[in-house]
Amino acid sequence: MEMKPLGRTGTTLSALGLGCVTFGREIDEYTAFQIMDYAFEKGITFFDTAEGYGGGQSKANRKILLDMDDQREVTTEISSSERIVGDWIRSRDCRHHITLCTKISTGGHRHNIHKALNGSMKRLKTEYVDILKMHSYDYDVPLQETLETLSETIEDNKVRVLGCSNYSAGQLQNALDISSIEGYHRFEVIQPSYNLVSREIETELLPLCKMQNISVTTYSPLAAGFLTGKYTRDRHLIPGGTRFDIAPSHIDLYFSERNFRIMATLQKKSNELNISVTRLAYAWTMSNTDVTSVIVGARNTDHIDNALAGYHNGIGTQLRNEMSSWE
């Protein structure tokens, strides 16, 4: 597995990262351990989690967003992902071989950042976090307060590298400007969604990151499973246990005529090349040289194999060159 530099920091990341959002949500602890063992064996050493990843949060979010009070998760444990990852790292005694990223999901207030980080470190059973990201932009807190507090976590030797997730190019630039003026430790990595049907970052965010030497660790290379071809236009035929079943809000995000047209073209290309649509979708995302690491989620080890096949398959550049005619 290729190791890539993390911006200006001296840290490196495996070209594929393991997204741990499914742990305790779609899959149980035993299966999560199998997946982490397998990923680590294959050279994937960048593990991505968050305080907000948990069966408990998933169930609560579905209630808030969709007024659905049923349970579709394997557990209702809060922050189950971090706890499972921490138990695995301790049981395998591999902390110094893992680049561990977690995210603050509960807000950018000074008190909350320190409290959330301490909670994450306790669940992860670690004395430091390699990468700490803000999970999303907090419009209710002055950005300077958030950045100053995040900088303090590095001074406290609890965090090695700072980053953000789901920030726009404008929000990232603003954060960089404030950090430069105030002398704070700046964001060195950003985590946006990126896949065949969600390419917004190509216009402004990727050029900004390239100019500023900021690493990009993208997530959702399969558009939350949409690009596997398992979904039809019928919103009532969602396979149980899938991402769109656990988090139905993804349906409105990805179900569009444009996206289904792209999916149909991808399927045609799959038949032509005799390569699965999943592996083609992975290959397309991984062919972008401005992306440092692609974070892949998994519910079984076959999903890891698909990601690895996409990584090693050189077809992605060809697909990228053909994209202009796909829509």
Secondary structure as UniProt FT lines:
FT   STRAND          3..5
FT   TURN            7..8
FT   STRAND          12..14
FT   STRAND          16..19
FT   TURN            21..22
FT   TURN            24..26
FT   HELIX           29..41
FT   TURN            42..43
FT   STRAND          46..48
FT   TURN            51..52
FT   HELIX           55..66
FT   TURN            78..79
FT   HELIX           80..92
FT   HELIX           95..97
FT   STRAND          99..104
FT   HELIX           110..124
FT   STRAND          129..134
FT   TURN            139..140
FT   HELIX           143..155
FT   TURN            156..157
FT   STRAND          159..165
FT   HELIX           169..182
FT   STRAND          187..191
FT   TURN            196..197
FT   HELIX           200..202
FT   TURN            203..204
FT   HELIX           205..212
FT   STRAND          215..219
FT   TURN            221..225
FT   HELIX           226..228
FT   TURN            235..236
FT   TURN            240..241
FT   HELIX           243..246
FT   HELIX           249..254
FT   HELIX           257..273
FT   HELIX           277..286
FT   TURN            289..290
FT   STRAND          293..297
FT   HELIX           301..312
FT   TURN            314..315
FT   HELIX           316..322
FT   HELIX           323..325
//
